[in-house]
Amino acid sequence: MHGCFTPTIAVGMVPTGQGQVSVQVSAYVFREGDMLTAQTSPPVVSKAGPGVEIHRFAQVRAATCGITAIVIAVVAGRLAEGAVRR
């Protein structure tokens, strides 16, 4: 197809404990089977979402995070117990 862009991306997991990792991305432009140009650039890929905030919270306030986890587990257990009894 003329003008069609089909990327091939190898996606890997960001290593544990790493907030940011550098990768290389190569882009190639072809016309009628001939490569016209190629470019490689180093974009930055970083973790995002609620998991990052939870990780930071756990690192900075470990005791509070542990107590919060215990409270959530107890509440979830009580809710499950109530659902099973009905």
N, C-alpha and C positions, 0 to 999 in steps of 0.2 A: 504494500500500500504506500502510495506517495504521501510523504509528510507524517508518517506514523512513527511515534517514538515508543520503543519497547525497552524499558530498562531491565537489566539483570542485576539484582541486588542480593548479595550474600549477607544475611542478617544473623548476627550472633548476640548472645546475651552479654550485657555489661558485667564484667567480673565482680564478684561479691566484694564489698568493701571499697569499691571504686565509684566515686560520684561522677567522674568524668573520664572519658577515654577518647583518644584521637584515632581516626581511621583515614584511609585514603580512598577517594572516589574518583574513578576514571570515567570520562564521557567521550564517546566517539561519534562523529558525524559521517554517515555514509550516503553516497548518492550513486545509484545504479551499480552497487556492489563495490565501489571504490571508496576508500576512507579519505575524507576531505581534511578532517582535523581531529585532534585528540587533546583532551585537557584533563589534568589530574589536580585535584584540590583537596586540602585537608579540613573537612567540616568537623565540628565538634558535636559529639553525641553525648547527651547527659541524661541521667535518670530524671523522671518527672512523675508527678502524681502524689497521691496520699502516702504511698510507701516511703517516699523520701522524707516527708515530714515526720512520720512515725519513727523512722530510723534516727533522725536528728533528736527527736524528743527522748528516745530511749538512750541515746548517747549522753545527752546533757542531764537528764533527770531520770536516772536508772531506777531509783527507789520508787518514785512516783509512777513510773511506767509499770513496774512490777505490781504495785498495789492496785493500779487501774486494771491490769490484766486479771488479777485475782477477783476483783469486784465484778468484772464483766463475766467471768466464768461462773461465779456463784449465782448471779442473776439469770444467766442463761440456763443453768442447771435447775433453778427453781421454776422457771417458765416451762422447761421441758417436763419437769415432774408434774406440774399442774396440768399440762396438756395430756399426759399419759393417764392421769387419774380420772379424767372426765370421760 
